[in-house]
Amino acid sequence: MKKIDSFVIIGVTRDGKKFRPSDWADRLCGIMSAFGSDNRMMYSPYVRPGCTLTGDKSVVVDARLYDIEPLAYKFLINFADDNNLSIETIDPEQSAV
């Protein structure tokens, strides 16, 4: 059985170029958002925009998304692969997502 990891999609291509458009992380997280009980759009607790220490946009994906919606989890991995973006896994021992 394949281990399902939390991961971060970093907005820099594997050949070192910044990914465009600059709001790609917000757009990607917006696809995974839903309306809350207050009728306001809210990001999913499993897919959040972020920023690396070097200031690069990123999207943090919680492995628990796979249990709820495996196709969404796979979509995010495929998005990163299709756009040549770096993915870094998150060690659950070191960080809570």
C-alpha angles and dihedrals in degrees: 000000000000116000113240112218136191109241147179124231107211120209095231121094120235088256091056103259123134112251116242146249094051092226094054093119093054091047093049092048089046090061088059096044127105140190115273128216089273090059092248124126112252132185115249114261086231100052116044135165116241145161132237123232088259091055098256117146114248144173120225114211120196115217089227087075087074091061092051101037117002092180091058090050091050091045090058092049090048091048090057093045094046091051095043092242125158119251122199121190119227117230106228089210092061104036139028112216 
